[in-house]
Amino acid sequence: MSKDRVVATYYVETPFSLQRAAEVIAGEQSTGTFTAVPGETEEVKDRHAARIELVEELDEAGAPALPGAAVPPGHDGRFRRGRIKVSFPLLNFGPSIPNLLSAIAGNLYELQELSGLRLVDLELPDAFAARYPGPKFGVEGTRRLTNVYGRPILGTIVKPSVGLSPKELAGLVTRLAEAGIDFIKDDELNADPPYAPFEEKVEAVIEAVERAADAAGRKIMYAFNITGDYDELRRRHDLVVEKGGTCVMVSIMSVGYAGLAALNTYSEVPIHGHRNQWGMLTRCPLLGMEFTVFQKLCRLAGADHLHVNGLNSKFYESNDSVVRSIQACAAPLFGGYGTMPVVSSAQWAGTAPATYEAINSVDVMHLAGGGMLAHPDGPAAGFTSMKLGWEAAVSGIPLTEYAEQHEVLKRAIEKFGRG
């Protein structure tokens, strides 16, 4: 990896040759435009031009994946697909995530020569590590604050997602904390609504958390959704810390990578990164970007926890894709930058065995909303069933067999599915 170039890998579809597509991308996103201009000297191109590193033909299609592509005269009806690597001089934008994105993921998505474009990988020089220190807590820091070791951190999402008053929310938190739960997070739909102002919510929740901690000798982690404008991020973060909270949450796509990075410069607690809106960037296989790229940018900007979806979830994503996302978060970035993958969406005790079998690790946060709160015997039983699900998984005992010894797990299976 060059110390002064960024390498972006794309999956491309084009009615032209792949070489032509690569040339258009490299030119448009660096020194070129639709016609030669006087200032585009050889000296300028030597310093600033993007460079084609690889053109690899893969397959083809009989129709364009996306509308609006310009078809060349005498087109043979084939839309060629392949992998293209383009390197960009760091000199063009410096170690800046916002300006990097303008180069690697900017206007090239609108080029007529392309009928499909997906950013699938990104290699960054060390200058980005010098600029962005990354997660301050990650897996180790989160375990230290929750005092949970040797198993996943198990938690839930406040449900119903919206509508609870601060008093009602505090009651739910009290019941869950008394059950021994590790982690609770605000839903992404709930930050500072008029019916539950942020300040009142923090006061009520922290009081419930502290009261439960005094009784149990262990403090749960609550992730307060502080998503908002830059000044609101700072004000809400500071309030959470002042009151004794141990985690804040942001919707990354709402605040942007720059907002996340700005929060990370002063945050005194772990940052829980929610990826809502991610689907619009990735669901089409020939548009947007892969999670491989997204997680690198999020980790660089400072996300201590990062949502990755869940196995057998309610969303469209395949289990294989979810597993790749979990593994991507665990892969070293600049020798570290560890973030804790957050497995969620239609999770319950029965999804623990498949998750463990797929990743062979307990260094995840496993969250269940309805799968915990809707347990027939209540939220406390839901949490216990999740713990038992992971005990069975790690021990290699079939879930239904383990349930014969544990009624609360058996009841979860009866309610949510088969083990």
C-alpha positions as CSV (number, residue, x, y, z in Angstrom):
1,M,0.0,0.0,0.0
2,S,1.4,3.3,-1.1
3,K,1.8,5.9,1.7
4,D,0.6,8.6,-0.6
5,R,-2.3,7.0,-2.6
6,V,-5.8,5.8,-1.8
7,V,-7.0,2.7,-3.7
8,A,-10.7,2.2,-4.4
9,T,-12.1,-1.0,-5.8
10,Y,-15.3,-0.9,-7.8
11,Y,-17.7,-3.4,-9.2
12,V,-18.8,-1.8,-12.5
13,E,-21.3,-2.4,-15.2
14,T,-21.0,-0.5,-18.5
15,P,-22.2,-0.6,-22.1
16,F,-18.7,0.4,-23.1
17,S,-15.5,-1.6,-22.6
18,L,-14.3,-1.9,-19.0
19,Q,-11.1,-0.1,-19.9
20,R,-13.1,2.9,-21.2
21,A,-15.2,2.9,-18.0
22,A,-12.0,2.9,-15.8
23,E,-10.5,5.7,-17.8
24,V,-13.7,7.8,-17.4
25,I,-13.8,7.2,-13.7
26,A,-10.1,8.1,-13.2
27,G,-10.4,11.2,-15.3
28,E,-13.6,12.6,-14.0
29,Q,-12.6,12.1,-10.3
30,S,-9.2,13.7,-10.6
31,T,-7.7,16.0,-13.3
32,G,-10.1,15.4,-16.2
33,T,-13.4,16.7,-17.4
34,F,-15.5,16.2,-20.6
35,T,-13.0,18.1,-22.7
36,A,-9.3,19.2,-22.4
37,V,-8.7,22.5,-20.6
38,P,-5.6,24.7,-20.7
39,G,-4.7,24.1,-17.0
40,E,-4.5,20.3,-17.4
41,T,-0.8,20.2,-18.1
42,E,1.4,17.0,-18.0
43,E,2.9,18.3,-14.8
44,V,-0.5,18.6,-13.2
45,K,-1.5,15.2,-14.4
46,D,1.7,13.7,-13.0
47,R,1.0,15.1,-9.6
48,H,-2.8,14.7,-9.4
49,A,-4.2,12.2,-11.9
50,A,-6.0,9.1,-10.6
51,R,-4.4,5.9,-11.9
52,I,-6.0,2.7,-13.1
53,E,-4.4,-0.2,-11.2
54,L,-6.6,-3.1,-12.3
55,V,-9.3,-3.9,-14.9
56,E,-10.8,-7.4,-14.5
57,E,-13.6,-8.7,-16.6
58,L,-16.1,-10.9,-14.7
59,D,-19.5,-11.3,-16.4
60,E,-22.1,-9.5,-18.5
61,A,-25.8,-8.8,-18.6
62,G,-28.3,-8.3,-21.4
63,A,-29.9,-5.2,-19.9
64,P,-28.6,-2.3,-17.8
65,A,-28.9,-2.5,-14.0
66,L,-29.5,1.2,-13.7
67,P,-31.3,3.7,-15.9
68,G,-29.7,6.6,-17.9
69,A,-26.7,4.9,-19.3
70,A,-25.5,6.2,-22.7
71,V,-25.3,3.4,-25.2
72,P,-22.5,3.7,-27.9
73,P,-23.3,3.5,-31.6
74,G,-23.6,0.0,-32.8
75,H,-23.9,-1.4,-29.3
76,D,-24.0,-5.2,-29.2
77,G,-26.6,-5.3,-26.4
78,R,-24.0,-6.5,-23.8
79,F,-23.4,-4.7,-20.6
80,R,-20.0,-5.7,-19.3
81,R,-19.3,-6.2,-15.6
82,G,-16.0,-6.3,-13.9
83,R,-13.7,-5.2,-11.1
84,I,-11.8,-2.0,-11.4
85,K,-9.1,-0.6,-9.1
86,V,-8.3,3.1,-9.2
87,S,-5.7,4.8,-7.0
88,F,-6.0,8.5,-6.1
89,P,-3.2,10.8,-4.9
90,L,-3.6,11.7,-1.3
91,L,-2.4,15.1,-2.3
92,N,-5.8,15.7,-4.0
93,F,-7.8,15.7,-0.7
94,G,-5.5,15.0,2.3
95,P,-6.5,12.7,5.2
96,S,-10.1,14.0,5.3
97,I,-13.1,11.5,5.2
98,P,-15.5,14.1,3.7
99,N,-13.2,15.1,0.9
100,L,-12.1,11.5,0.3
101,L,-15.7,10.6,-0.4
102,S,-16.1,13.3,-2.9
103,A,-13.3,11.6,-4.9
104,I,-14.0,7.9,-4.5
105,A,-17.8,8.1,-4.2
106,G,-18.9,11.4,-5.7
107,N,-20.0,12.3,-9.2
108,L,-18.8,9.1,-10.7
109,Y,-22.2,7.5,-9.7
110,E,-23.8,9.8,-12.3
111,L,-21.6,9.1,-15.2
112,Q,-23.5,8.1,-18.4
113,E,-20.8,5.6,-19.3
114,L,-21.8,3.4,-16.3
115,S,-25.0,1.4,-15.9
116,G,-23.9,0.1,-12.5
117,L,-21.3,1.1,-9.9
118,R,-20.5,-0.2,-6.5
119,L,-17.6,0.7,-4.2
120,V,-16.5,-2.7,-2.8
121,D,-13.2,-2.0,-1.0
122,L,-11.0,0.8,0.2
123,E,-7.3,0.9,1.1
124,L,-6.1,4.0,3.0
125,P,-2.6,5.2,3.7
126,D,-1.4,5.8,7.3
127,A,-2.0,9.5,7.1
128,F,-5.7,8.7,7.9
129,A,-4.7,7.0,11.1
130,A,-2.7,10.0,12.1
131,R,-5.7,12.2,11.5
132,Y,-8.4,10.0,13.0
133,P,-7.6,8.0,16.2
134,G,-10.6,5.7,15.9
135,P,-12.6,4.1,18.7
136,K,-11.6,5.0,22.3
137,F,-13.3,2.0,23.9
138,G,-14.2,-0.8,21.5
139,V,-14.6,-4.3,22.8
140,E,-12.2,-4.1,25.7
141,G,-13.5,-0.7,27.0
142,T,-17.1,-1.8,26.7
143,R,-16.5,-5.0,28.6
144,R,-14.7,-3.0,31.3
145,L,-17.6,-0.6,31.7
146,T,-20.3,-3.4,31.7
147,N,-18.1,-5.9,33.6
148,V,-19.2,-8.6,31.2
149,Y,-16.5,-11.1,30.2
150,G,-16.5,-14.5,28.5
151,R,-19.8,-14.1,26.7
152,P,-21.6,-11.6,24.5
153,I,-22.9,-8.4,25.9
154,L,-26.7,-9.0,25.9
155,G,-29.2,-6.2,25.7
156,T,-32.3,-4.8,24.3
157,I,-33.8,-1.9,22.4
158,V,-36.5,0.2,24.1
159,K,-39.9,-1.0,22.7
160,P,-42.3,0.4,21.8
161,S,-39.9,2.4,19.7
162,V,-41.8,5.6,20.3
163,G,-44.5,6.8,22.8
164,L,-43.1,6.0,26.2
165,S,-42.9,8.9,28.7
166,P,-39.8,9.4,30.7
167,K,-41.6,7.8,33.7
168,E,-42.7,4.8,31.7
169,L,-39.3,4.4,30.2
170,A,-37.7,4.5,33.7
171,G,-40.1,1.8,34.8
172,L,-39.0,-0.5,31.9
173,V,-35.3,0.2,32.6
174,T,-35.8,-0.6,36.3
175,R,-37.4,-4.0,35.4
176,L,-34.6,-4.9,33.0
177,A,-31.8,-3.7,35.3
178,E,-33.2,-5.7,38.1
179,A,-33.1,-8.7,35.8
180,G,-29.4,-8.3,35.3
181,I,-29.4,-7.1,31.7
182,D,-26.1,-5.8,30.4
183,F,-27.2,-3.1,27.9
184,I,-30.2,-1.1,26.8
185,K,-30.4,1.4,23.9
186,D,-32.8,4.0,22.7
187,D,-34.5,3.2,19.5
188,E,-33.1,5.2,16.5
189,L,-36.6,6.7,16.2
190,N,-36.4,8.3,19.7
191,A,-33.9,11.0,20.4
192,D,-35.5,14.2,21.7
193,P,-39.3,14.1,21.0
194,P,-41.7,16.6,22.4
195,Y,-43.4,14.0,24.5
196,A,-40.1,12.8,26.1
197,P,-37.6,15.7,26.1
198,F,-34.0,14.5,26.2
199,E,-33.1,16.1,29.5
200,E,-36.1,14.6,31.3
201,K,-35.4,11.2,29.7
202,V,-31.8,11.2,30.9
203,E,-32.8,12.2,34.4
204,A,-35.3,9.5,34.7
205,V,-33.2,6.7,33.1
206,I,-30.0,7.5,35.0
207,E,-31.9,7.5,38.3
208,A,-33.3,4.1,37.5
209,V,-29.9,2.8,36.4
210,E,-28.2,4.1,39.6
211,R,-30.9,2.7,41.9
212,A,-30.6,-0.7,40.3
213,A,-26.8,-0.5,40.5
214,D,-26.9,0.2,44.2
215,A,-29.0,-2.9,44.7
216,A,-27.1,-5.2,42.4
217,G,-23.5,-3.9,42.7
218,R,-23.3,-3.7,38.9
219,K,-24.2,-0.8,36.5
220,I,-25.9,-1.5,33.2
221,M,-24.9,0.5,30.1
222,Y,-27.7,2.6,28.6
223,A,-27.0,4.1,25.1
224,F,-28.8,7.5,24.9
225,N,-29.7,8.5,21.3
226,I,-28.0,12.0,21.0
227,T,-28.5,12.3,17.2
228,G,-28.9,15.9,16.2
229,D,-27.0,19.0,14.9
230,Y,-23.4,19.5,16.0
231,D,-24.3,21.7,18.9
232,E,-26.9,19.2,20.1
233,L,-24.5,16.4,19.9
234,R,-22.1,18.2,22.3
235,R,-24.8,19.4,24.6
236,R,-26.5,16.0,24.9
237,H,-23.2,14.1,25.3
238,D,-22.1,16.4,28.0
239,L,-25.4,16.0,29.9
240,V,-25.2,12.2,29.7
241,V,-21.6,12.3,31.1
242,E,-22.5,14.8,33.8
243,K,-25.3,12.6,35.0
244,G,-23.2,9.5,35.1
245,G,-24.2,7.8,31.9
246,T,-21.8,5.4,30.2
247,C,-22.8,5.4,26.5
248,V,-24.2,7.6,23.7
249,M,-25.7,6.6,20.4
250,V,-25.8,8.3,17.0
251,S,-27.5,7.5,13.7
252,I,-24.3,7.6,11.6
253,M,-26.0,8.4,8.3
254,S,-27.9,11.3,9.9
255,V,-24.9,13.0,11.6
256,G,-22.4,11.9,8.9
257,Y,-18.9,10.6,9.2
258,A,-17.7,14.1,10.0
259,G,-20.3,14.4,12.8
260,L,-19.2,11.1,14.2
261,A,-15.5,12.1,14.1
262,A,-16.3,15.4,15.7
263,L,-18.1,13.6,18.5
264,N,-15.2,11.3,19.0
265,T,-12.8,14.2,19.6
266,Y,-14.5,14.9,23.0
267,S,-16.6,11.8,23.8
268,E,-15.8,10.4,27.3
269,V,-18.0,7.3,26.8
270,P,-18.4,4.7,24.1
271,I,-20.2,5.7,20.9
272,H,-22.9,3.3,19.8
273,G,-23.1,3.6,16.0
274,H,-26.5,2.8,14.4
275,R,-26.6,2.3,10.7
276,N,-30.2,3.1,9.9
277,Q,-30.6,4.4,6.3
278,W,-27.7,2.1,5.3
279,G,-30.1,0.0,3.1
280,M,-30.5,2.8,0.6
281,L,-26.7,2.7,0.0
282,T,-26.4,-1.0,-0.4
283,R,-29.5,-2.9,-1.2
284,C,-29.1,-2.7,-5.0
285,P,-26.1,-5.0,-5.9
286,L,-24.9,-2.6,-8.6
287,L,-25.2,0.7,-6.7
288,G,-23.8,2.2,-3.5
289,M,-21.1,0.5,-1.4
290,E,-20.3,-2.7,0.4
291,F,-20.3,-2.8,4.2
292,T,-16.6,-3.5,4.0
293,V,-16.1,0.2,3.1
294,F,-18.7,1.5,5.4
295,Q,-17.3,-0.1,8.5
296,K,-13.8,1.1,7.8
297,L,-15.1,4.7,7.6
298,C,-17.2,4.3,10.8
299,R,-14.3,2.8,12.7
300,L,-11.9,5.5,11.5
301,A,-14.4,8.1,12.6
302,G,-14.7,6.5,16.1
303,A,-17.6,4.1,16.3
304,D,-17.1,1.9,19.4
305,H,-20.1,-0.3,18.5
306,L,-21.5,-0.8,15.0
307,H,-24.7,-2.4,13.9
308,V,-24.3,-5.3,11.5
309,N,-27.9,-6.7,11.3
310,G,-28.5,-10.3,12.6
311,L,-28.8,-13.8,11.4
312,N,-32.4,-14.9,10.4
313,S,-33.5,-11.3,10.8
314,K,-36.6,-9.4,9.6
315,F,-34.6,-7.6,6.9
316,Y,-33.6,-8.6,3.4
317,E,-29.9,-9.3,4.1
318,S,-28.6,-12.8,3.8
319,N,-27.0,-14.6,6.7
320,D,-23.7,-14.9,4.7
321,S,-23.7,-11.1,4.3
322,V,-24.3,-10.6,8.0
323,V,-21.4,-12.9,8.9
324,R,-19.1,-11.1,6.5
325,S,-20.0,-7.8,8.2
326,I,-19.2,-9.2,11.6
327,Q,-15.9,-10.5,10.4
328,A,-15.1,-7.2,8.7
329,C,-15.5,-5.4,12.0
330,A,-13.1,-7.8,13.7
331,A,-10.4,-7.5,11.0
332,P,-7.6,-5.2,12.0
333,L,-7.5,-1.7,10.6
334,F,-4.2,0.2,10.9
335,G,-3.3,-2.6,13.4
336,G,-6.3,-1.9,15.7
337,Y,-9.4,0.3,15.5
338,G,-11.4,-2.4,17.2
339,T,-15.2,-2.0,17.2
340,M,-17.8,-4.2,18.7
341,P,-20.3,-5.7,16.2
342,V,-23.9,-5.2,17.2
343,V,-26.1,-8.1,16.2
344,S,-29.8,-7.2,16.1
345,S,-33.1,-7.4,14.2
346,A,-35.6,-10.2,15.1
347,Q,-33.1,-11.8,17.5
348,W,-34.0,-14.1,20.4
349,A,-32.4,-16.9,22.3
350,G,-32.8,-19.2,19.3
351,T,-30.5,-17.1,17.1
352,A,-27.5,-17.5,19.4
353,P,-26.4,-21.0,18.2
354,A,-26.3,-20.1,14.5
355,T,-24.5,-16.8,15.3
356,Y,-21.9,-18.5,17.4
357,E,-21.4,-21.3,14.9
358,A,-20.9,-18.8,12.1
359,I,-18.4,-16.4,13.9
360,N,-16.9,-18.6,16.6
361,S,-16.6,-15.7,18.9
362,V,-18.4,-14.1,21.8
363,D,-17.0,-10.6,21.2
364,V,-20.3,-9.2,19.9
365,M,-23.2,-7.3,21.4
366,H,-26.4,-9.3,20.9
367,L,-29.6,-7.3,21.1
368,A,-33.2,-8.5,21.1
369,G,-36.2,-6.2,21.2
370,G,-39.3,-8.2,20.9
371,G,-37.3,-11.4,21.4
372,M,-36.6,-10.3,25.0
373,L,-39.4,-7.9,25.9
374,A,-42.2,-10.1,24.5
375,H,-41.1,-13.3,26.3
376,P,-44.3,-14.9,27.7
377,D,-42.9,-14.5,31.3
378,G,-41.7,-10.9,30.8
379,P,-38.5,-9.0,30.0
380,A,-36.5,-10.6,32.8
381,A,-37.3,-14.0,31.5
382,G,-36.4,-12.9,28.0
383,F,-33.0,-11.8,29.1
384,T,-32.4,-15.1,31.0
385,S,-33.4,-17.0,27.9
386,M,-30.8,-15.1,25.8
387,K,-28.1,-16.0,28.3
388,L,-29.2,-19.6,28.2
389,G,-29.2,-19.6,24.4
390,W,-25.6,-18.5,24.4
391,E,-24.6,-21.0,27.1
392,A,-26.0,-23.8,24.9
393,A,-24.3,-22.4,21.8
394,V,-20.8,-22.2,23.4
395,S,-21.2,-25.6,25.1
396,G,-22.3,-27.2,21.8
397,I,-25.6,-28.4,23.3
398,P,-28.6,-28.4,21.0
399,L,-31.0,-25.6,22.0
400,T,-34.0,-27.9,22.5
401,E,-32.0,-30.3,24.6
402,Y,-30.8,-27.4,26.8
403,A,-34.4,-26.2,27.0
404,E,-35.4,-29.4,28.7
405,Q,-33.4,-28.3,31.7
406,H,-34.5,-24.6,31.6
407,E,-38.2,-23.8,31.5
408,V,-37.6,-20.1,30.6
409,L,-35.7,-21.2,27.4
410,K,-38.4,-23.7,26.6
411,R,-41.0,-21.0,26.8
412,A,-38.9,-18.8,24.5
413,I,-38.8,-21.5,21.9
414,E,-42.5,-22.0,22.1
415,K,-43.1,-18.3,21.6
416,F,-40.5,-17.4,19.0
417,G,-39.6,-20.5,17.0
418,R,-37.8,-23.8,17.0
419,G,-34.4,-24.5,18.3
